[in-house]
Amino acid sequence: MTGGQNMSMEKFIEANKGAGKPDVLKKIYESMIGGELRQEGVKYVYYDDPAYPSRLRDLSDPPKGLFYRGNLPREDRLSVAVIGSRECTDLGSDMAIILGGLLAKNGFQVISGLARGIDGIAQRSACMNKGATFGVLGCGVDVCYPITNEELYSRLCKGESGGGMISEFLPGELPRRGNFPKRNRIVSGLCDVLIVVEAMEKSGTLITVQSALEQGRDIYIVPGRISDPLSYGCNRLIYQGANPIYDIGVFIQELRNMEVMLLEKRTQKQIYARLWDNKNRHVTENGKDEQTISIDINDEDEMKNVRKVMLTKALDKSMKENETKSDIMMSNRENAKKYLTEEEFKIYECLDITYTSIEDIMQKYEKKNKKAISVADVISALTALDYKGFAENDNTFYRRRLKPINVSLF
């Protein structure tokens, strides 16, 4: 019945103490074990379960447990919340469609409250573009609210594209006004980045923004017209220091960089756990036994190399779930031919999926093209590749993006 471990009835009742009477909790437990809730796919994950979302563990008031249908957000993917006004304008609706679709196409998870307006529109667009999106409810996970999003709710309950529905409230609980501020802290808690598309001066959206700020999340705002009341809240947040989304391509690239940093941070914990008790461990690169690096955990340069190897392997593993590496490389190469200049493409051909130094890139270029190239020309081409989303760098090391930035929705 749980995401990671089996749970006794006593532990379930204790975890939900205060949320309902013991006899009610007993009926819910039994229904999830072998009754109607089990048939509906309702599952439960408690705070101590390894499957419990790690992003929520850092909250000052984390949910003791979560009921969910479908799936929970993955830990190795960047999660982006898209929220905004229920009474959105046509422009706001268009922006929600564009953002939801682009986030999905670029592999980011989309979090929201399934509310009418911006929330539901962004999630519907993500779902239509085969992206994983998660709706957080202010009622029981078996209750569809609002009913206007019933089709989207049904698709997420089935776990379509890896998405799901989530709630901390007991199954069967109807939506109540006091539930939504609690719901909002989970929306912001599950995300790494929060986007606001249209918000009035006094808006419930701003409650979620406040939660996100307290939780240390990055806030991005879609700017609006100063004459539009629905843009007042957004424009004021920008005035107060929030990040404006002024260019979609640049924004998607920033998210890509954040995802790499996030994955590296989480991977680093695994590295130190493995190496703490031994100064001489070996990391195999590309799965080949003959390519090993003997490392000393007290040597910063060697540890940096280890992180690169581990990060490359972690990114590669996550990409294999949707596409094989050869398919990715072939698709990337075709796009590169289409969007890069002739000289940029030649430099692109010298890159691999592992980080390569500028010196090695120059040597590969000279070998492939039978002519020399200056450092300035290489850096110029690499900068263009980075800007166009076909390469990424770590100081003076460059590599092909495993999945280039996709700024084309249709």
C-alpha positions in Angstrom: 0.0 0.0 0.0 3.0 2.3 0.4 5.6 3.7 -1.9 8.5 1.9 -0.3 7.7 -0.3 2.7 4.7 -2.1 4.1 3.0 -0.3 6.9 1.0 -1.8 9.8 -2.5 -0.5 10.7 -1.1 0.7 14.0 1.6 2.8 12.4 -0.9 4.2 9.8 -3.3 5.3 12.5 -0.4 6.8 14.5 0.9 8.7 11.5 -2.5 10.2 10.8 -3.4 10.8 14.4 -5.6 14.0 14.6 -6.6 13.7 11.0 -9.5 11.4 11.8 -11.0 9.1 14.4 -9.3 5.7 14.8 -12.3 3.8 13.4 -12.3 6.0 10.3 -8.6 5.5 9.8 -9.0 1.8 10.2 -11.6 1.7 7.4 -9.3 3.7 5.1 -6.4 1.4 5.8 -8.5 -1.7 5.1 -9.8 -0.1 1.9 -6.3 0.6 0.7 -5.2 -3.0 1.6 -8.0 -4.8 -0.3 -11.0 -2.6 -0.9 -12.2 0.2 -3.1 -9.3 2.5 -2.5 -6.9 -0.2 -3.6 -8.9 -0.7 -6.8 -8.7 3.1 -7.4 -4.9 2.9 -7.0 -4.7 5.0 -3.8 -1.3 4.5 -2.1 0.3 6.0 1.0 3.8 7.0 1.8 4.7 8.0 5.4 7.5 10.4 6.5 10.0 7.6 7.4 9.5 5.7 4.2 12.5 5.9 1.8 10.0 6.7 -1.0 8.8 9.9 0.8 9.8 13.0 -1.3 13.1 14.3 0.0 12.2 17.9 -1.0 9.5 17.9 1.7 11.8 16.6 4.5 13.4 20.1 4.8 10.1 21.9 5.5 9.4 23.3 8.9 6.0 21.5 8.9 6.3 18.5 6.5 3.3 16.3 6.0 3.4 13.2 8.2 2.5 11.2 5.1 1.1 11.5 1.6 -1.8 9.8 -0.2 -1.2 9.5 -3.9 -2.5 8.0 -7.1 -0.2 7.3 -10.1 3.4 8.3 -9.1 5.4 10.6 -6.9 7.9 13.1 -8.4 11.3 11.7 -9.2 14.3 12.9 -7.2 16.7 13.0 -10.2 14.6 15.4 -12.3 14.2 19.2 -11.8 10.6 20.0 -10.6 9.0 23.3 -11.7 5.8 24.6 -10.2 3.6 26.8 -12.5 0.9 28.8 -10.6 -1.3 31.8 -11.2 -4.7 33.3 -11.3 -7.9 31.3 -11.7 -9.4 34.1 -13.7 -6.6 34.4 -16.2 -6.5 36.5 -19.4 -6.0 35.0 -22.9 -2.3 36.1 -22.7 -1.9 34.4 -19.4 -3.5 31.3 -20.7 -1.2 31.3 -23.8 1.9 31.7 -21.5 0.7 28.8 -19.3 0.3 26.6 -22.4 3.8 27.5 -23.7 5.5 27.1 -20.4 3.8 23.8 -19.5 4.6 22.4 -23.0 8.2 23.5 -23.0 8.9 22.3 -19.5 7.5 18.9 -20.5 9.4 18.7 -23.8 12.7 19.5 -22.0 12.2 16.8 -19.4 11.2 18.8 -16.4 8.5 17.8 -13.9 5.6 20.2 -13.6 4.0 20.7 -10.2 0.7 22.6 -9.5 -2.6 22.6 -7.7 -4.8 21.4 -10.5 -6.8 24.6 -10.0 -8.9 26.3 -12.6 -7.0 28.8 -14.7 -3.2 29.0 -14.9 -2.5 25.8 -12.8 -4.7 23.5 -14.8 -3.9 25.0 -18.2 -0.1 24.5 -17.6 -0.6 21.0 -16.3 -2.8 20.0 -19.2 -0.2 21.4 -21.7 2.5 19.4 -19.9 0.4 16.2 -20.1 -0.4 16.7 -23.8 3.3 17.0 -24.5 4.1 13.7 -22.7 5.5 15.3 -19.6 5.3 14.2 -16.0 3.0 16.6 -14.1 1.7 16.3 -10.5 -1.4 17.8 -9.0 -1.5 18.6 -5.3 -5.0 18.7 -3.9 -6.7 20.5 -1.0 -9.0 17.5 -0.6 -8.8 13.7 -0.6 -6.8 12.2 -3.4 -9.9 10.3 -4.5 -11.9 13.6 -4.9 -11.7 15.5 -8.1 -11.6 19.2 -7.6 -12.4 21.3 -9.5 -14.7 19.1 -11.6 -13.8 21.1 -14.7 -10.4 19.4 -14.7 -11.9 15.9 -14.4 -10.2 14.6 -17.6 -6.8 15.8 -16.5 -7.4 14.4 -13.0 -8.2 11.0 -14.5 -5.1 10.9 -16.6 -2.8 11.8 -13.7 -4.5 9.2 -11.4 -3.5 6.6 -14.0 0.1 7.8 -13.8 0.2 9.0 -17.4 3.7 10.1 -18.6 5.0 9.4 -15.0 2.6 11.9 -13.4 0.3 11.6 -10.4 -2.1 13.1 -7.9 -1.0 13.9 -4.3 -2.7 14.9 -1.1 -2.0 14.9 2.6 -5.7 14.8 3.4 -7.6 11.6 4.1 -9.4 10.0 1.2 -13.0 11.2 1.0 -12.3 14.6 2.5 -14.0 17.4 0.6 -12.2 20.6 -0.4 -12.3 23.2 2.4 -11.1 26.8 2.4 -8.6 26.1 5.2 -7.0 23.2 3.3 -5.6 25.2 0.5 -2.9 27.1 2.3 -1.7 23.7 3.6 -1.8 22.4 0.0 0.1 25.4 -1.3 3.1 24.7 1.0 3.3 21.2 -0.6 3.2 22.6 -4.1 6.1 24.9 -3.4 7.8 22.3 -1.3 7.8 19.7 -4.1 9.3 22.1 -6.6 12.9 23.4 -7.1 11.7 26.4 -9.1 8.4 28.3 -9.0 6.9 30.3 -11.9 4.1 32.8 -11.4 1.9 33.6 -14.4 -0.5 36.4 -13.5 -1.5 37.3 -10.0 -3.5 40.2 -8.6 -2.4 42.5 -5.7 -4.2 40.3 -3.2 -4.0 36.8 -4.5 -3.9 33.2 -3.1 -1.0 32.7 -5.5 1.1 35.0 -3.3 0.6 32.7 -0.4 2.4 29.9 -2.4 5.1 32.4 -3.3 5.7 33.2 0.3 5.9 29.5 1.2 8.4 29.1 -1.7 10.6 32.0 -0.4 10.6 30.5 3.1 11.6 27.1 1.7 14.5 28.6 -0.3 13.0 27.9 -3.8 13.9 30.0 -6.8 11.1 32.3 -8.0 10.6 33.3 -11.6 7.9 35.7 -12.8 6.2 36.2 -16.2 6.1 40.0 -16.5 2.8 41.6 -17.4 1.3 44.9 -18.6 1.3 47.6 -16.0 -2.3 48.5 -16.9 -3.5 45.0 -16.2 -4.8 44.3 -12.6 -3.8 40.6 -13.1 -0.2 41.6 -13.6 0.1 43.8 -10.5 1.2 41.0 -8.2 3.7 39.7 -10.8 5.2 43.1 -11.5 5.5 43.9 -7.8 7.4 40.6 -7.2 9.8 41.6 -9.9 10.2 45.0 -8.3 11.0 43.2 -5.0 13.7 41.2 -6.6 12.2 38.1 -8.2 13.6 36.8 -11.5 11.7 37.9 -14.6 11.4 35.5 -17.5 12.5 37.8 -20.3 13.5 35.1 -22.8 12.1 31.6 -23.0 15.3 30.1 -24.5 17.5 31.7 -21.8 15.1 30.6 -19.1 15.1 26.9 -20.3 18.9 27.0 -20.4 19.0 28.3 -16.8 16.8 25.4 -15.7 19.1 22.9 -17.5 22.0 24.4 -15.5 20.1 24.2 -12.3 19.2 20.5 -13.0 22.9 19.6 -13.5 23.9 21.4 -10.2 21.0 19.8 -8.4 21.9 16.3 -9.6 25.6 16.9 -8.8 24.7 18.1 -5.3 22.6 14.9 -4.6 25.2 12.7 -6.3 28.0 14.3 -4.2 26.4 12.9 -1.0 26.6 9.4 -2.5 30.3 10.0 -3.4 31.3 11.0 0.1 29.3 8.1 1.6 31.2 5.7 -0.6 34.6 7.2 -0.1 34.6 8.4 3.5 36.2 5.2 5.0 38.7 4.6 2.3 41.2 6.9 0.7 41.9 4.6 -2.3 38.8 3.8 -4.2 38.4 3.4 -8.0 35.8 5.0 -10.2 35.2 3.3 -13.5 34.5 5.7 -16.4 32.1 4.6 -19.2 31.8 1.2 -17.6 35.3 0.1 -18.8 37.4 -1.6 -16.2 40.7 -0.4 -17.8 39.7 3.3 -17.4 40.0 3.8 -13.7 41.0 6.7 -11.5 42.7 6.2 -8.2 41.6 9.0 -5.9 42.3 10.6 -2.6 39.3 12.1 -0.9 41.5 14.9 0.6 42.6 16.0 -2.9 40.1 18.6 -4.2 41.2 18.2 -7.8 40.8 14.5 -7.8 37.4 14.8 -6.1 36.3 17.2 -8.8 37.2 14.6 -11.4 35.2 12.0 -9.5 32.1 14.2 -9.4 32.4 14.7 -13.2 32.4 10.9 -13.7 29.6 10.3 -11.3 27.5 13.1 -12.7 28.0 11.9 -16.3 26.9 8.4 -15.3 23.9 9.6 -13.4 22.7 11.8 -16.2 23.3 9.0 -18.7 21.2 6.6 -16.6 18.3 9.0 -16.3 18.2 9.6 -20.1 18.2 5.9 -20.9 14.7 5.5 -19.5 13.2 7.4 -22.4 15.7 7.0 -25.2 18.7 5.0 -26.0 22.0 6.8 -26.1 22.5 6.2 -29.9 19.0 7.6 -30.6 19.8 10.7 -28.6 23.2 11.2 -30.3 21.6 10.8 -33.8 18.7 13.1 -33.0 21.1 15.7 -31.5 23.4 15.5 -34.6 20.5 16.1 -37.0 19.4 19.2 -35.0 23.0 20.4 -34.8 23.3 20.3 -38.6 20.1 22.2 -38.9 20.7 25.0 -36.5 24.5 25.4 -36.3 26.9 27.2 -38.8 29.4 25.0 -40.6 32.2 25.9 -38.3 30.1 25.5 -35.2 29.1 22.0 -36.4 32.7 21.0 -36.9 33.4 21.9 -33.3 30.3 20.1 -32.2 31.6 17.0 -33.9 34.7 17.2 -31.7 32.6 17.0 -28.5 31.5 13.9 -26.6 29.0 13.2 -23.8 31.8 13.3 -21.3 33.6 16.6 -20.5 36.6 17.4 -22.8 39.2 20.1 -22.4 39.7 22.9 -25.0 43.1 21.5 -25.8 41.7 18.0 -26.6 38.9 19.7 -28.7 41.6 21.5 -30.8 43.5 18.3 -31.3 40.4 16.5 -32.5 39.5 19.4 -34.8 42.9 19.4 -36.4 42.8 15.6 -36.9 39.3 15.6 -38.4 39.7 18.7 -40.6 43.4 18.5 -41.5 44.0 22.1 -40.4 44.8 24.1 -37.3 42.4 26.3 -35.4 43.0 29.1 -32.9 42.0 29.0 -29.2 39.9 32.2 -29.8 38.0 30.5 -32.7 37.3 27.4 -30.6 36.1 29.4 -27.6 33.9 31.5 -29.9 32.3 28.4 -31.4 31.8 26.7 -28.0 30.2 29.9 -26.7 27.7 29.7 -29.6 27.0 26.0 -29.0 26.4 26.7 -25.3 24.1 29.6 -26.1 22.1 27.6 -28.7 21.8 24.7 -26.2 24.0 22.1 -27.9 26.9 22.1 -25.4 27.5 22.8 -21.7 30.6 23.6 -19.8 32.3 23.2 -16.4 35.0 25.8 -16.3 37.3 25.0 -19.2 35.7 21.5 -19.9 32.9 21.1 -22.5 30.5 18.3 -23.5 27.5 17.8 -25.7 24.2 18.2 -24.0 22.6 14.8 -23.6 19.3 16.4 -24.5 19.6 19.8 -26.2 17.3 22.7 -25.1 14.0 22.5 -27.0 12.4 25.9 -27.5 10.0 24.8 -30.2 6.6 23.8 -28.8 4.7 23.2 -32.1 
